[in-house]
Amino acid sequence: MSKRVYTLEVYIVEGMMTDDFMKANSTVSRTIEIRGNQTLEQLHRAIFKAFDRYDEHWYEFQFGDRPHDPNGRRYVLPPEFEEPISGPNEPAGDVTDTMIDSLGLEVDQVFGYWFDFGDDWYHKIDVVAIGDPTPKVRYPRVTKRTGDSPPQYVDWDGEESEDDE
């Protein structure tokens, strides 16, 4: 078991949100704690659940100065290694076996999470703290929610929708 727990503040910075939703939710974030021996795939699942999503899509984690930074590291799903579809640079690793500890994260570091390569949900992840695990706590876990979860899909005729129609 890892002796480190990472506290991450995950913000939605861009995605399929209506003006009404954005006015009612100026900040949409979730604070997630995850152990260092857990994977980026487990972090994805925690983010997915924390934002009340229900329909899986491709995703990747990005390290660099901006989204799609050609000099940044990308951690991707396994099929991306055989048929690249998401980025200009070679993947640095596979989300299914990249441990959080292996990323060399530091407090105040920022990295990105891109979910759904069609609807383009961009998230900024801030490393808030690195500490010791609490005994008998299951990780990853959400410790704070700010703002409502936006619907995963929007009916652009004026109503937000939970369906992909």
C-alpha positions as CSV (number, residue, x, y, z in Angstrom):
1,M,0.0,0.0,0.0
2,S,1.3,3.5,-0.9
3,K,2.3,5.7,2.0
4,R,1.1,8.7,0.0
5,V,-2.4,10.1,-0.7
6,Y,-2.8,12.9,-3.3
7,T,-5.5,15.4,-2.8
8,L,-6.6,16.7,-6.2
9,E,-9.0,19.5,-7.1
10,V,-10.6,18.7,-10.4
11,Y,-12.3,21.6,-12.2
12,I,-14.4,21.5,-15.4
13,V,-13.0,24.3,-17.5
14,E,-14.7,23.6,-20.8
15,G,-17.5,21.4,-22.1
16,M,-21.0,21.1,-23.3
17,M,-22.7,23.4,-20.8
18,T,-25.5,25.9,-21.4
19,D,-25.3,29.5,-20.5
20,D,-28.0,29.0,-17.8
21,F,-26.0,26.2,-16.2
22,M,-22.8,28.3,-16.2
23,K,-24.6,31.3,-14.7
24,A,-25.9,29.1,-11.9
25,N,-22.6,27.3,-11.4
26,S,-19.6,29.7,-11.7
27,T,-17.3,26.9,-10.4
28,V,-17.7,23.2,-10.9
29,S,-15.1,21.1,-9.1
30,R,-14.6,18.0,-7.1
31,T,-11.9,17.3,-4.6
32,I,-10.6,13.7,-4.9
33,E,-8.1,11.8,-2.7
34,I,-6.3,8.9,-4.3
35,R,-3.4,6.7,-3.2
36,G,-0.1,6.8,-5.0
37,N,-0.3,3.1,-5.9
38,Q,-3.6,3.6,-7.7
39,T,-3.7,4.1,-11.5
40,L,-4.7,7.0,-13.8
41,E,-7.6,4.7,-14.8
42,Q,-8.8,4.6,-11.2
43,L,-8.5,8.4,-11.1
44,H,-10.6,8.6,-14.3
45,R,-13.3,6.4,-12.8
46,A,-13.4,8.6,-9.7
47,I,-13.8,11.7,-11.8
48,F,-16.4,10.0,-14.0
49,K,-18.5,9.1,-10.9
50,A,-17.9,12.4,-9.1
51,F,-19.4,14.4,-12.0
52,D,-22.3,11.9,-12.3
53,R,-21.5,10.8,-15.8
54,Y,-23.0,7.6,-17.2
55,D,-21.8,7.1,-20.8
56,E,-18.1,6.1,-21.1
57,H,-15.9,7.8,-23.8
58,W,-12.2,7.9,-24.6
59,Y,-10.1,10.1,-22.3
60,E,-6.5,10.9,-21.6
61,F,-4.4,12.8,-19.0
62,Q,-2.1,15.6,-20.2
63,F,0.9,17.2,-18.8
64,G,2.2,20.4,-20.4
65,D,1.7,24.1,-20.6
66,R,-1.7,23.8,-22.2
67,P,-4.2,21.3,-23.6
68,H,-2.6,19.3,-26.4
69,D,0.8,20.7,-25.8
70,P,3.0,18.9,-28.4
71,N,5.9,18.9,-25.8
72,G,3.7,17.6,-23.0
73,R,3.3,14.0,-21.7
74,R,0.1,12.2,-22.5
75,Y,-1.3,9.1,-20.7
76,V,-3.8,7.3,-22.9
77,L,-6.0,4.2,-23.3
78,P,-4.3,1.1,-24.6
79,P,-5.9,1.3,-28.2
80,E,-4.2,4.7,-28.7
81,F,-0.8,3.0,-29.0
82,E,-2.0,1.0,-32.0
83,E,-4.2,3.6,-33.7
84,P,-3.5,7.1,-32.5
85,I,-6.5,9.4,-32.7
86,S,-6.0,12.0,-30.0
87,G,-2.7,13.8,-30.1
88,P,0.3,14.9,-32.1
89,N,2.9,13.4,-29.8
90,E,3.7,9.9,-28.7
91,P,1.9,8.7,-25.5
92,A,4.1,8.6,-22.4
93,G,2.1,5.8,-20.8
94,D,-1.0,3.7,-20.5
95,V,-3.6,4.8,-18.0
96,T,-4.3,1.2,-17.0
97,D,-0.9,0.7,-15.5
98,T,0.5,4.2,-14.7
99,M,0.5,4.6,-11.0
100,I,-0.1,8.1,-9.5
101,D,3.2,7.9,-7.6
102,S,5.1,7.4,-10.9
103,L,4.0,10.8,-12.2
104,G,6.3,12.8,-9.8
105,L,3.5,15.0,-8.8
106,E,4.2,18.0,-6.5
107,V,1.9,20.3,-4.5
108,D,0.6,23.2,-6.7
109,Q,1.3,21.2,-9.9
110,V,-1.4,21.4,-12.5
111,F,-2.3,18.8,-15.2
112,G,-5.2,18.1,-17.5
113,Y,-7.9,15.5,-18.1
114,W,-9.7,15.4,-21.5
115,F,-12.9,13.4,-21.5
116,D,-15.0,12.6,-24.6
117,F,-13.0,13.5,-27.7
118,G,-16.2,14.6,-29.5
119,D,-17.8,16.8,-26.8
120,D,-14.4,17.8,-25.4
121,W,-14.8,18.0,-21.7
122,Y,-11.6,19.7,-20.4
123,H,-10.6,19.5,-16.8
124,K,-7.8,21.2,-14.9
125,I,-6.4,19.1,-12.0
126,D,-4.6,20.9,-9.2
127,V,-2.4,19.0,-6.8
128,V,-3.6,20.5,-3.5
129,A,-1.8,18.2,-1.0
130,I,0.3,15.1,-0.6
131,G,0.0,13.3,2.7
132,D,-0.5,10.1,4.6
133,P,-3.5,7.8,4.1
134,T,-6.1,7.6,6.8
135,P,-6.5,4.1,8.1
136,K,-9.6,2.2,7.1
137,V,-10.5,4.7,4.3
138,R,-11.2,3.5,0.8
139,Y,-9.5,5.4,-1.9
140,P,-10.2,7.1,-4.3
141,R,-12.8,9.2,-2.6
142,V,-14.5,12.5,-3.2
143,T,-14.2,14.8,-0.2
144,K,-15.8,18.0,-1.6
145,R,-18.2,19.0,-4.3
146,T,-18.6,22.6,-5.6
147,G,-21.3,23.3,-8.1
148,D,-23.8,21.0,-9.7
149,S,-22.7,18.3,-12.1
150,P,-23.6,19.4,-15.6
151,P,-25.6,17.0,-17.7
152,Q,-23.3,14.8,-19.8
153,Y,-25.4,15.7,-22.9
154,V,-27.3,18.9,-23.7
155,D,-30.4,19.2,-25.9
156,W,-29.5,22.5,-27.7
157,D,-33.2,23.2,-28.3
158,G,-33.1,24.7,-24.9
159,E,-33.4,21.9,-22.4
160,E,-30.7,20.1,-20.6
161,S,-30.9,16.3,-21.2
162,E,-29.6,13.2,-19.5
163,D,-30.1,11.3,-22.8
164,D,-27.8,11.1,-25.8
165,E,-30.4,11.8,-28.5
